[in-house]
Amino acid sequence: MMLSSPPSKYQPFQQSYATGMNNMTNGMQPSYVN
């Protein structure tokens, strides 16, 4: 990740951001594969 060691206050944001990126990646993959 770009933030190797983010502050504790950014942890929830990083987790939600990572989840959003994973969801978007999973949603985009079928379009690229097909």
PLY file of the C-alpha trace (Angstrom):
ply
format ascii 1.0
element vertex 34
property float x
property float y
property float z
element edge 33
property int vertex1
property int vertex2
end_header
0.00 0.00 0.00
1.05 3.60 -0.39
0.77 4.11 3.38
3.20 1.57 4.81
2.71 2.68 8.43
-0.35 4.95 8.74
-1.39 6.53 12.07
-3.92 4.66 14.19
-6.60 7.25 13.35
-6.27 6.35 9.67
-6.72 2.60 10.26
-10.55 2.56 9.82
-10.22 4.65 6.65
-7.49 2.39 5.27
-9.58 -0.71 5.94
-12.69 0.79 4.33
-10.61 2.08 1.41
-8.99 -1.34 0.92
-12.41 -2.99 1.05
-13.76 -0.54 -1.51
-10.79 -1.17 -3.80
-11.22 -4.94 -3.45
-14.93 -4.68 -4.22
-14.26 -2.47 -7.24
-11.51 -4.83 -8.43
-13.76 -7.86 -8.05
-16.54 -6.01 -9.87
-14.24 -4.90 -12.69
-12.44 -8.22 -13.24
-15.39 -10.03 -14.92
-15.71 -7.12 -17.38
-12.03 -7.38 -18.31
-12.10 -11.19 -18.46
-15.23 -11.28 -20.58
0 1
1 2
2 3
3 4
4 5
5 6
6 7
7 8
8 9
9 10
10 11
11 12
12 13
13 14
14 15
15 16
16 17
17 18
18 19
19 20
20 21
21 22
22 23
23 24
24 25
25 26
26 27
27 28
28 29
29 30
30 31
31 32
32 33
